[in-house]
Amino acid sequence: MSALFDTFWHGFIQASWIEQSATVLGLLGVWLATRQNLWNFPIGMVQVVLTAMVFAGQRLYADMSLQGVYFIALAYGWWCWSHPPRSQRDRLPVSRLAWTQLAGLVGLGLLATVGWGSLLSQVGDPMPWRDAFIAAFGVLSQWLEAHKKIEAWGGWIVVNITGLTLYAAIGLYWFVILYALYLVLSFVGMRAWWISYRREVPT
């Protein structure tokens, strides 16, 4: 137990400033998202750039490339939140998916995992299915968040649990803490958005 703690502690204090900054900005961005604050998008865009640099240093090229997808998705979400439909006046409201839509997106995510995982396995990715799963459902969750769908937080819960196990295994201890707190904030965000949804749904 002592050896495990020593390993964790040394990895934590020896982390680069880039990893530390990505952790702080990541937490700030997700917390702002739970508050439906538009600033979560520009902060998130800076965070994914720093995260891509960390992954490049660890030779996690699939994860590094995924940050580019997140960057585009964040820019798209920024536009969606700042340009709500005319019928919604000044802001985009929280809403839910129909069960058929949710089932379709889960199916799409699983199909994307299979296709992406097969491709990554052919190019020598050491963890192709794990990378593909995080990529597929991370992108779907980011898209749902851009449209303020409550189900986005359910997707992030699954993605964060998967990422948490990986980063613990490879020694990115700041990211272990980051994803553990992401997981907590995902539950906080789901509750906060649900309350907002209940207030906005006509009775």
N, C-alpha and C positions, 0 to 999 in steps of 0.2 A: 504493500500500500504506500509506504514511504517512497519507494523507487518510482511509482506511478506519479505521485504528487511532485517529486523532484523533476521528473521529465516534463510534466505539464507546466510547472513554474518556470523552468528555464526556457522552455519554448515560448511562454507568454512574455517574459521580460526581454527576450532577445529578438522578438518580432520587429520587423522593419517599420519605419514611420508610415510607409505606404499602407501596410496591413492594418496598423493601428488607426490611421485616418479613415480607411475604408470602413472599418468597424463602427467608428463614431458616426460617420455620415450615413451609413446604412441604417443604424438605429434611429437617427433623427428623421431620415426620410420615411421610414415605415410608421413612426409615431405620428408624423404629419399626415400621412395617408389615413390613419385611423381617425384623425380629426377632420378629414375632408379638406385639408389645406392644400392649395395649389402649389405651394413651395416644395411639396414632396417630389415633384417631377424634376426641376433643375438640380436639386440636391442629389436625387437618385442618379441623374445622368453623370454627375461628377463621381459619385461612388462607384458606378459600374466601370468607369475608365480606370480608377485606381485598382479595383478588383481584378480587372483584366491584366494589369501589370503584375499583380501578385501571382495569378495563375500562370502567366508566362514564365515567371521565375521558377515555378514548380513543374513546368512542362505539362501542365494540364490544359492542352490546347483546345480540347472540346469545350471546357468550361470558359476558357479565354474567348473563344469565338462566340459563345452564348451571350457574353456581356455586350457584344455588338448588337445582337438581336434585342436584348433588353434596352439598350440605348435608343434604338429606333422605336420600340414599344413605348418607352417613357415619353419620347417626343410626341408620339401619336396620342397618348393619354393626356398630355399637357394641352394639346389642341382640343381634344374632346371636352375636357373639363372647362376650358376657357371659351368654347364656342357651343354652348348648349342649344338644343332645338328651340326655335322661336316660341313654341308652345310652352316651354319650360322657363321662359323669361330669363332670369339672371344666372341660374345655375342648374347643373345637371343633377337630377334627384337620384337617390339610391333606389334600385329596383331588384327584382328577382327573375331568374330563369324559369320557364315552364319545365316540368319534368322531362318532357320529350327533348327539349333543348339541352338540358343537363346530360341526359343519357347520350345524346348525339355527340356532345363535346368530350365526354369521357371516352366514348368509342374512338373518336378522332385522335385523342391523346394516346390511346393504346396502340392504334395503327401507326401513328407517327413514331412511337417508341420502337416498335418492331422494325420499321423501315430505317430509321436513323441508327438504331443499334446495329442492324446488319451492316450498314455502311461503315460505321465506326470500327466494327470488328475486323473489317477487311483492310482498314488502314492502320491497324495495330494499336488502337486504343486499349489500354489495360483494363478499363472498366466500361465497356461500350454500352451495356444495358442500363447501368446506373446513370451514366452521362446522358443517354438518350431519354430516359424517364424524366430526369430533372429538366432537361431542355424542353421536352414536349409540354409537360405540365406547367413549367415555369412560364413559357410563352403564353399558354392558354390563360393562366392566372393573371398575367400582366394585361392581357387583352380584356378580360372580364373586369379588372380593376379600372381600366380606361373607361369602361362603360358603367362604372359604379354598380356592378352586380355583386350582391352579398356573397354569392358562391365563390368569388375570387379568394376570399379568406380561407375557405375549405381547401382550395387548391394549394394555397401557400402553406397551410398546415402540413399537408402531405409532402410538399417539396422541401420544407424546412427540416422535417424529421429525416428525410433521405440525405440531405446535405450534411446535417449534423453528424450522422454516423460516419460519413466519408472523411470529413475534416478532422474528426477525432482520430481516425485511423492513420492519416498521413502527417499529423503533427501541426496543423494550422490552428493553434490554440486560440488565437484571437477570433478566428472564424468560428471555432466551437462555441465560444461565448456569444458571438454575434448571432449564430443560428439558433442557439438556445433562447436568446432574448427575442429573436424574430418569431419563434414559435409562440412565446407568451403574448407578444404583440398581435399575432394573428388571431388569437382568441379574443383579445381586447378589441381589435378592429371588427371582428365579426359581431360582437355584442353591440358595439357603438353604431355600426351601420344598420343592424337590425332595429335598434331603437329609433334611428332616424327614419328608416323605412316605415315603421309602424305609425310614426307621426305624419308621414306624407301620404300614406294610403288613405283614400277617402273611405269613410265609414258608412 
